[in-house]
Amino acid sequence: MVLRAGTVISGYRIEKVLGSGGMGTVYLAANPVLPRRDALKVLSSELSQDPAFRARFLREADLAATLDHPNVVTVYTRGESEEGQLWIAMQYVAGSDASKELDEGRMTPKRAVRIVGEVAKALDYAHRRKLIHRDVKPANFLLSPDDERIFLADFGIARALDDSVGLTATGTVMTTVAYAAPETLGSGHVDGRADIYALACSLYRMLTGYPVFASAGGMAALMAAHLTQPPPRVTDRAKHLPPAIDAVVARAMAKNPDDRYQSARDFAEAAAAALEESVTVPVSQAPAPPPAPPAPPRWAPPPQTPPPSRQSPAYPGGQFGGPPPIPSERSPEQPRPMGPPQHFPPTQKPDAKRSAGPPQRGRRRGWIAAAIAGVVLIAAGSIAAVMWGGGSSPGYQPQSFSHVHGTTQINAEPHVVAAVGPGDGDAVLSLGVQPVVMTAPGGKLASWEQQLVTGGVKVVPAVDSAAIEAAKPDVIIDTGTINDAAYNALAAIAPTITRPSDSTGSAWTWQNQLTWIGRIIGREDKAKQLIDTAGSQQDDLRNQHPAFNGKTIAVVNVSDNGVTATLLGAPVTGYLEGLGFRYSDKLKSTDADAGGVRPMPDNDLYSLNTDVMVAVRTDKAAGGGGYNGLPQPLTLYRGAMVIVDDPNLIAALNTSSYPATEYLNSNFVTALAAQVH
């Protein structure tokens, strides 16, 4: 359960949440002794009782505490609360992170290589101390304001090179698979060069906006790509960059660790040299051609000669959530053959180990083959380890979908999905697939949606036929209310499926939507799992908060245009009733109502004598959860008042989807519990 602001844990006073995930939460907290604020990482109550997770958590603190470097987040101390929850107090970095800066269009090639250069210093320092990080990714690159300092965070799955016993079950993969070196996925020896591979994957993403091997086949296919496919060319996605960068990334991502740069610094310097003459265009503006059709995995031996080298707090959700969902875009175009080596830096010398040549690669092929043979088993066994339960049902069968605009036949599992109806993108993301196009109010995703995005998703404010056509989808999903003309325009681009034909006149819930979309994209089992999970979570919340039971509640919306009340039947009313509240009978929809809300003059507001009132504020005076600027009937309200003015929470209240529900469970229920006793 998320701790409320003001809660004291081992002397630290909680101020707000910085990030959260499956293992616990990172808070901004006031230091109990010193006049400063620290980042407090708190392991969940359940996992604090698990011996394996306790060992991993304590080990993170002990490992990180041995690191004293200007580019590594400092760990101050660790402890255990009176309730038995483990915690780590560490340096708070007020700023942003590289993943967020990329998503918001503020990443340039020059900035990307500077970030990589600073992270490389931290990695080389850790490697000299016989530690490997194992989760190098942009979300763990914390940036102070103006990039004055850059930190590498989250040594939560780091390990010592001489560890003889692991802390995870045999066969699991404790890493973010999108950045995983081949040897971390198989039985090969793992050392600091795996971090260099991940750093190259991170640079690729920061330069192009796309993860490497953005394949459509889920975790198993992504793992197979890391094991077998040659690295994609940066310039296939970012044509404005010099070709020399392709060879630098290719070398750093060589399948054989001996063929990579042997230090992070060497890689960073080669990347900086390759990009000396590149333009500083934000990555979000860089031209990116539509992905090519997926190609089967193929073996690409390492080159025989060295390739050319040449506003919110910065604690990402990935700090605690484990690796994010695996990208499932279509694979990028296969790299073209590289030209002869150029600008080989003097610091790079041929490694003597390369003279072993074919015999060494033959041995390597042995573990690669073994890894490929077991990749599906590894993927299945490691899903719990990476905190993601995705995966498609085996053997997609041809299906005919009867919907309100006709019948559409789908013969193969769709990999390139445009999800453009309300909530459709959320459903696809929840099922572990990255849509190529999705809609969101104002063309901007809420934070809880951004956390699910790992690839290059085109977000548009409304259905945009040109954007959809450019993405070349296998299927278009639009379960909103569209007319025949709009449907025909979409169907002319790709097979299009709308809401099921038997849904007319019935309630269209996010559960119905998720089940329907799960069937379309071959993720029915995953959809059922998420629905069951949400139901169990709601039951738990209702049991944890008996004070909610039977209390009447209403939701009013305060804007600069006046006040409206949300009518019974809107998604948020169903959510509240699921928690045990009883929504106001006075807000039942009538023939005179339209749009799910009703204008509320002052006299009508006075008549809403519910036990609880939720005021959703988007007016100019809103901010900080305050009463300033509220209409008089609301300031005089005598029941429990919950004011909501955070845009992300407002978006979740107005959205019917699984991730929105998860966000409400973690954030909205806490606010309700603080007022309803």
ZANUVO-651726 format. One line per 10 residues: number of its first residue (from 1); their letters; for each residue x, y, z of C-alpha. Coordinates in steps of 0.25 Angstrom, whole numbers, padded with zeros to 4 digits. Layout:
REM residues N
NUM> A> X:Y:Z  ...
***
This chain:
REM residues 677
1> MVLRAGTVIS> 0000:0000:0000  0005:0014:-0004  0009:0022:0008  0002:0036:0010  0008:0049:0010  0012:0052:0025  0014:0037:0028  0027:0035:0037  0035:0023:0034  0047:0021:0043
11> GYRIEKVLGS> 0048:0036:0045  0047:0040:0030  0034:0048:0027  0028:0044:0014  0026:0056:0005  0021:0050:-0008  0023:0038:-0018  0035:0038:-0028  0033:0025:-0034  0026:0011:-0032
21> GGMGTVYLAA> 0025:-0003:-0037  0023:-0017:-0034  0034:-0018:-0023  0030:-0005:-0015  0031:0010:-0016  0041:0021:-0016  0037:0034:-0008  0043:0048:-0006  0045:0048:0009  0050:0058:0019
31> NPVLPRRDAL> 0063:0054:0026  0060:0052:0041  0073:0059:0045  0079:0067:0034  0072:0079:0027  0071:0071:0014  0061:0062:0006  0065:0048:0002  0059:0038:-0007  0054:0027:0001
41> KVLSSELSQD> 0052:0013:-0006  0042:0004:0002  0040:-0010:-0001  0026:-0015:-0001  0021:-0021:0012  0019:-0035:0005  0032:-0035:-0002  0039:-0030:0011  0035:-0044:0017  0040:-0052:0005
51> PAFRARFLRE> 0054:-0057:0009  0059:-0056:-0006  0055:-0042:-0008  0060:-0037:0006  0073:-0043:0002  0073:-0036:-0012  0068:-0023:-0006  0079:-0023:0006  0089:-0027:-0004  0086:-0015:-0013
61> ADLAATLDHP> 0088:-0006:-0001  0101:-0012:0002  0107:-0012:-0012  0102:0002:-0015  0108:0007:-0002  0122:0003:-0006  0121:0012:-0018  0127:0026:-0016  0127:0033:-0030  0121:0046:-0035
71> NVVTVYTRGE> 0113:0039:-0045  0106:0029:-0036  0094:0031:-0027  0099:0031:-0013  0093:0021:-0003  0093:0027:0011  0087:0016:0020  0077:0005:0021  0067:0000:0031  0054:-0007:0034
81> SEEGQLWIAM> 0042:0000:0039  0034:-0004:0051  0024:-0011:0042  0035:-0019:0036  0037:-0012:0023  0051:-0011:0018  0056:0003:0013  0068:0009:0007  0071:0024:0008  0079:0030:-0004
91> QYVAGSDASK> 0082:0043:-0011  0070:0050:-0017  0073:0056:-0031  0063:0067:-0034  0062:0067:-0049  0058:0057:-0060  0063:0044:-0066  0068:0041:-0080  0056:0033:-0084  0046:0044:-0080
101> ELDEGRMTPK> 0054:0054:-0087  0054:0046:-0100  0039:0044:-0098  0037:0059:-0097  0045:0062:-0109  0057:0068:-0102  0068:0058:-0106  0078:0063:-0117  0090:0054:-0122  0100:0063:-0115
111> RAVRIVGEVA> 0092:0062:-0102  0091:0047:-0103  0106:0045:-0105  0109:0054:-0093  0099:0045:-0084  0106:0033:-0089  0120:0038:-0086  0116:0041:-0072  0109:0028:-0070  0121:0021:-0076
121> KALDYAHRRK> 0130:0027:-0065  0121:0021:-0054  0121:0008:-0061  0136:0007:-0062  0137:0011:-0048  0128:-0001:-0044  0135:-0010:-0053  0148:-0007:-0047  0142:-0011:-0034  0137:-0024:-0040
131> LIHRDVKPAN> 0123:-0020:-0040  0113:-0021:-0052  0101:-0013:-0052  0091:-0022:-0060  0080:-0012:-0063  0087:-0001:-0071  0075:0007:-0078  0071:0022:-0080  0061:0021:-0069  0073:0019:-0060
141> FLLSPDDERI> 0081:0031:-0065  0077:0042:-0055  0079:0057:-0059  0080:0068:-0050  0075:0082:-0055  0082:0087:-0068  0090:0073:-0068  0100:0079:-0058  0101:0065:-0053  0097:0052:-0058
151> FLADFGIARA> 0096:0039:-0049  0094:0024:-0052  0084:0019:-0042  0078:0006:-0038  0088:-0004:-0035  0077:-0013:-0030  0081:-0025:-0039  0096:-0022:-0039  0105:-0034:-0035  0119:-0036:-0032
161> LDDSVGLTAT> 0127:-0043:-0043  0132:-0054:-0033  0118:-0057:-0027  0117:-0072:-0026  0102:-0073:-0022  0091:-0064:-0029  0079:-0059:-0022  0069:-0063:-0033  0064:-0076:-0037  0072:-0084:-0048
171> GTVMTTVAYA> 0067:-0080:-0062  0062:-0066:-0058  0066:-0053:-0065  0068:-0042:-0055  0070:-0031:-0066  0062:-0022:-0075  0061:-0031:-0087  0061:-0019:-0097  0075:-0016:-0093  0080:-0030:-0090
181> APETLGSGHV> 0094:-0035:-0095  0093:-0049:-0102  0101:-0055:-0091  0092:-0051:-0080  0081:-0058:-0087  0088:-0071:-0088  0099:-0079:-0081  0111:-0070:-0085  0120:-0063:-0075  0115:-0050:-0071
191> DGRADIYALA> 0124:-0038:-0068  0125:-0023:-0070  0124:-0024:-0085  0109:-0027:-0083  0107:-0013:-0078  0114:-0008:-0090  0105:-0015:-0099  0093:-0009:-0091  0099:0005:-0092  0100:0003:-0107
201> CSLYRMLTGY> 0085:-0001:-0107  0082:0011:-0099  0090:0021:-0108  0082:0015:-0120  0069:0018:-0113  0073:0032:-0109  0078:0035:-0124  0066:0028:-0131  0054:0028:-0121  0053:0013:-0123
211> PVFASAGGMA> 0058:0001:-0115  0067:-0008:-0123  0060:-0020:-0128  0047:-0015:-0127  0041:-0028:-0131  0026:-0032:-0131  0027:-0046:-0125  0028:-0043:-0110  0039:-0046:-0100  0043:-0059:-0107
221> ALMAAHLTQP> 0045:-0053:-0121  0053:-0041:-0114  0062:-0050:-0107  0065:-0058:-0120  0068:-0045:-0127  0078:-0041:-0116  0084:-0055:-0118  0084:-0056:-0133  0081:-0044:-0141  0091:-0033:-0145
231> PPRVTDRAKH> 0090:-0019:-0138  0080:-0010:-0146  0087:0002:-0152  0084:0015:-0145  0083:0023:-0159  0072:0014:-0163  0064:0021:-0153  0071:0034:-0152  0076:0038:-0166  0081:0051:-0161
241> LPPAIDAVVA> 0093:0045:-0153  0106:0041:-0159  0108:0027:-0164  0120:0025:-0155  0111:0023:-0143  0105:0011:-0149  0119:0003:-0148  0121:0009:-0133  0108:0003:-0128  0110:-0010:-0136
251> RAMAKNPDDR> 0123:-0012:-0130  0118:-0009:-0116  0106:-0019:-0118  0115:-0030:-0124  0110:-0044:-0120  0123:-0048:-0115  0128:-0039:-0103  0142:-0040:-0108  0138:-0033:-0121  0132:-0021:-0113
261> YQSARDFAEA> 0139:-0009:-0107  0146:-0014:-0095  0143:-0001:-0086  0130:0008:-0086  0140:0020:-0088  0145:0014:-0101  0131:0013:-0106  0126:0026:-0101  0138:0033:-0108  0136:0026:-0121
271> AAAALEESVT> 0122:0030:-0121  0125:0045:-0118  0135:0045:-0129  0126:0038:-0139  0115:0049:-0136  0124:0061:-0136  0118:0067:-0149  0103:0062:-0146  0092:0073:-0145  0085:0075:-0131
281> VPVSQAPAPP> 0071:0071:-0136  0062:0066:-0125  0060:0051:-0126  0045:0053:-0127  0047:0061:-0139  0057:0052:-0146  0051:0045:-0159  0048:0031:-0157  0044:0022:-0168  0032:0012:-0166
291> PAPPAPPRWA> 0037:-0001:-0161  0040:-0012:-0171  0033:-0026:-0170  0039:-0035:-0159  0050:-0044:-0164  0053:-0057:-0158  0065:-0058:-0148  0078:-0061:-0155  0092:-0063:-0150  0102:-0051:-0153
301> PPPQTPPPSR> 0116:-0055:-0149  0124:-0044:-0143  0133:-0035:-0152  0147:-0041:-0155  0152:-0027:-0154  0149:-0016:-0144  0137:-0007:-0149  0140:0008:-0149  0138:0015:-0136  0138:0028:-0136
311> QSPAYPGGQF> 0042:0075:-0059  0038:0066:-0049  0047:0057:-0039  0056:0048:-0046  0053:0035:-0040  0046:0026:-0051  0036:0016:-0049  0046:0006:-0054  0054:0008:-0041  0045:-0002:-0034
321> GGPPPIPSER> 0036:-0008:-0044  0046:-0017:-0050  0048:-0017:-0065  0036:-0011:-0073  0027:-0018:-0083  0035:-0023:-0095  0034:-0015:-0108  0026:-0022:-0119  0027:-0013:-0131  0031:-0019:-0144
331> SPEQPRPMGP> 0045:-0022:-0146  0054:-0010:-0152  0060:-0012:-0166  0072:-0022:-0166  0085:-0014:-0166  0092:-0013:-0179  0107:-0017:-0180  0116:-0008:-0174  0127:-0001:-0182  0142:-0002:-0179
341> PQHFPPTQKP> 0147:0003:-0165  0149:0018:-0164  0154:0027:-0152  0158:0016:-0143  0162:0023:-0131  0177:0021:-0126  0171:0016:-0112  0165:0004:-0119  0175:-0008:-0121  0172:-0021:-0126
351> DAKRSAGPPQ> 0169:-0031:-0115  0179:-0042:-0115  0167:-0052:-0112  0162:-0050:-0126  0173:-0058:-0132  0166:-0070:-0127  0156:-0067:-0138  0147:-0078:-0142  0150:-0088:-0131  0145:-0078:-0121
361> RGRRRGWIAA> 0133:-0074:-0129  0130:-0089:-0130  0130:-0090:-0115  0121:-0078:-0115  0111:-0084:-0125  0110:-0095:-0115  0104:-0086:-0104  0096:-0078:-0114  0090:-0090:-0119  0087:-0095:-0105
371> AIAGVVLIAA> 0081:-0082:-0102  0072:-0081:-0114  0067:-0095:-0111  0063:-0091:-0098  0059:-0077:-0101  0044:-0079:-0100  0046:-0087:-0087  0054:-0075:-0081  0044:-0065:-0086  0033:-0073:-0079
381> GSIAAVMWGG> 0041:-0075:-0066  0046:-0061:-0065  0033:-0054:-0067  0031:-0053:-0052  0045:-0048:-0050  0043:-0037:-0060  0030:-0033:-0053  0022:-0035:-0066  0012:-0046:-0069  0010:-0043:-0083
391> GSSPGYQPQS> 0010:-0053:-0095  0001:-0057:-0106  -0007:-0070:-0106  0000:-0081:-0114  -0004:-0084:-0128  -0012:-0072:-0133  -0024:-0077:-0141  -0031:-0070:-0152  -0043:-0063:-0147  -0055:-0056:-0152
401> FSHVHGTTQI> -0059:-0044:-0144  -0074:-0039:-0145  -0075:-0025:-0141  -0084:-0013:-0143  -0079:-0010:-0157  -0078:-0024:-0162  -0069:-0036:-0162  -0054:-0036:-0162  -0045:-0048:-0164  -0032:-0048:-0158
411> NAEPHVVAAV> -0023:-0060:-0162  -0010:-0058:-0155  -0006:-0051:-0141  -0006:-0036:-0143  0008:-0030:-0140  0006:-0016:-0145  -0006:-0010:-0138  -0013:0003:-0139  -0022:0005:-0127  -0030:0018:-0129
421> GPGDGDAVLS> -0043:0017:-0121  -0044:0022:-0107  -0037:0013:-0098  -0032:0004:-0109  -0018:0008:-0108  -0018:0005:-0093  -0023:-0009:-0095  -0013:-0012:-0105  -0002:-0007:-0096  -0007:-0014:-0084
431> LGVQPVVMTA> -0006:-0027:-0093  0009:-0025:-0095  0008:-0020:-0110  0013:-0006:-0114  0003:0000:-0123  0008:0008:-0135  -0003:0018:-0134  -0012:0022:-0122  -0021:0033:-0118  -0020:0041:-0105
441> PGGKLASWEQ> -0027:0055:-0101  -0018:0066:-0107  -0009:0056:-0113  -0002:0054:-0100  -0001:0041:-0091  -0003:0042:-0076  0009:0037:-0068  0002:0024:-0065  0001:0021:-0080  0015:0026:-0083
451> QLVTGGVKVV> 0021:0016:-0073  0015:0005:-0082  0022:0011:-0095  0035:0005:-0099  0035:0007:-0114  0032:0018:-0124  0017:0020:-0122  0010:0031:-0130  0000:0038:-0121  -0010:0046:-0128
461> PAVDSAAIEA> -0022:0054:-0122  -0032:0048:-0131  -0033:0038:-0142  -0023:0042:-0153  -0024:0034:-0165  -0011:0039:-0171  -0003:0035:-0158  -0010:0022:-0158  -0007:0019:-0173  0008:0023:-0171
471> AKPDVIIDTG> 0009:0013:-0160  0005:0002:-0169  -0003:-0006:-0158  -0007:-0021:-0160  -0020:-0017:-0153  -0027:-0005:-0148  -0036:-0005:-0135  -0046:0005:-0132  -0056:0002:-0122  -0062:0016:-0121
481> TINDAAYNAL> -0074:0021:-0127  -0071:0023:-0142  -0080:0025:-0154  -0080:0017:-0167  -0071:0027:-0174  -0061:0027:-0164  -0060:0012:-0163  -0059:0011:-0178  -0047:0021:-0178  -0040:0012:-0168
491> AAIAPTITRP> -0044:-0001:-0175  -0038:0004:-0188  -0024:0005:-0180  -0024:-0008:-0173  -0034:-0019:-0167  -0042:-0011:-0157  -0050:-0016:-0145  -0059:-0008:-0137  -0068:-0011:-0125  -0074:-0025:-0125
501> SDSTGSAWTW> -0088:-0026:-0132  -0094:-0032:-0119  -0090:-0020:-0111  -0101:-0011:-0116  -0109:-0006:-0105  -0101:-0012:-0094  -0091:-0007:-0085  -0077:-0006:-0091  -0067:-0007:-0080  -0052:-0007:-0080
511> QNQLTWIGRI> -0053:-0022:-0077  -0061:-0025:-0089  -0052:-0016:-0097  -0040:-0023:-0092  -0046:-0037:-0095  -0049:-0033:-0109  -0036:-0027:-0112  -0029:-0039:-0106  -0036:-0048:-0115  -0032:-0039:-0127
521> IGREDKAKQL> -0017:-0039:-0124  -0016:-0053:-0119  -0015:-0049:-0104  -0028:-0054:-0098  -0021:-0062:-0087  -0014:-0049:-0083  -0027:-0041:-0083  -0034:-0051:-0074  -0022:-0050:-0065  -0022:-0035:-0064
531> IDTAGSQQDD> -0037:-0035:-0062  -0036:-0045:-0050  -0025:-0037:-0044  -0033:-0025:-0044  -0045:-0031:-0038  -0036:-0037:-0027  -0029:-0024:-0025  -0043:-0017:-0023  -0048:-0027:-0014  -0035:-0025:-0005
541> LRNQHPAFNG> -0037:-0010:-0005  -0051:-0011:-0001  -0047:-0020:0010  -0036:-0011:0014  -0045:0001:0015  -0058:-0003:0022  -0061:0012:0024  -0065:0013:0009  -0076:0003:0010  -0090:0009:0008
551> KTIAVVNVSD> -0086:0023:0008  -0092:0032:-0002  -0083:0039:-0012  -0083:0049:-0024  -0073:0054:-0034  -0074:0069:-0038  -0065:0075:-0049  -0061:0089:-0047  -0056:0097:-0059  -0055:0111:-0063
561> NGVTATLLGA> -0068:0109:-0071  -0076:0105:-0058  -0079:0092:-0050  -0085:0079:-0055  -0088:0066:-0048  -0083:0052:-0053  -0096:0044:-0055  -0098:0030:-0050  -0093:0020:-0061  -0080:0027:-0064
571> PVTGYLEGLG> -0067:0019:-0062  -0063:0026:-0050  -0076:0023:-0043  -0075:0008:-0045  -0061:0009:-0040  -0066:0016:-0027  -0077:0006:-0025  -0067:-0005:-0027  -0060:0001:-0014  -0073:0000:-0006
581> FRYSDKLKST> -0078:0014:-0008  -0093:0017:-0013  -0093:0027:-0024  -0104:0038:-0022  -0118:0034:-0026  -0120:0049:-0030  -0110:0047:-0041  -0117:0036:-0049  -0117:0040:-0064  -0130:0045:-0070
591> DADAGGVRPM> -0135:0048:-0084  -0131:0063:-0082  -0117:0059:-0079  -0106:0058:-0090  -0091:0054:-0090  -0091:0047:-0076  -0091:0060:-0068  -0101:0070:-0063  -0099:0085:-0061  -0100:0088:-0046
601> PDNDLYSLNT> -0105:0102:-0042  -0102:0106:-0028  -0116:0102:-0023  -0114:0088:-0029  -0100:0087:-0022  -0106:0090:-0009  -0116:0078:-0011  -0105:0068:-0013  -0104:0064:0002  -0095:0052:0000
611> DVMVAVRTDK> -0086:0047:0010  -0074:0049:0001  -0071:0059:-0010  -0060:0057:-0021  -0057:0071:-0027  -0050:0069:-0040  -0043:0083:-0043  -0038:0088:-0056  -0041:0103:-0054  -0030:0113:-0054
621> AAGGGGYNGL> -0030:0114:-0039  -0027:0099:-0037  -0014:0094:-0031  -0009:0087:-0019  -0022:0081:-0015  -0027:0095:-0009  -0041:0100:-0008  -0037:0114:-0013  -0047:0118:-0024  -0057:0107:-0022
631> PQPLTLYRGA> -0072:0111:-0023  -0078:0115:-0010  -0087:0102:-0009  -0074:0094:-0009  -0067:0102:0001  -0079:0100:0010  -0080:0085:0008  -0080:0078:0021  -0077:0064:0017  -0063:0058:0013
641> MVIVDDPNLI> -0057:0066:0002  -0047:0060:-0008  -0041:0070:-0017  -0034:0065:-0030  -0026:0074:-0038  -0014:0066:-0043  -0015:0064:-0058  -0011:0049:-0058  -0021:0046:-0047  -0032:0054:-0055
651> AALNTSSYPA> -0028:0046:-0067  -0030:0033:-0060  -0043:0037:-0054  -0048:0040:-0068  -0042:0027:-0075  -0048:0013:-0074  -0036:0004:-0075  -0027:-0006:-0068  -0015:0003:-0066  -0025:0015:-0062
661> TEYLNSNFVT> -0031:0006:-0051  -0017:0002:-0046  -0013:0016:-0045  -0026:0020:-0037  -0024:0008:-0028  -0010:0013:-0025  -0013:0028:-0024  -0028:0031:-0023  -0031:0021:-0012  -0021:0027:-0003
671> ALAAQVH> -0027:0041:-0004  -0041:0035:-0002  -0036:0028:0011  -0030:0041:0016  -0043:0047:0017  -0053:0036:0019  -0053:0030:0032
***
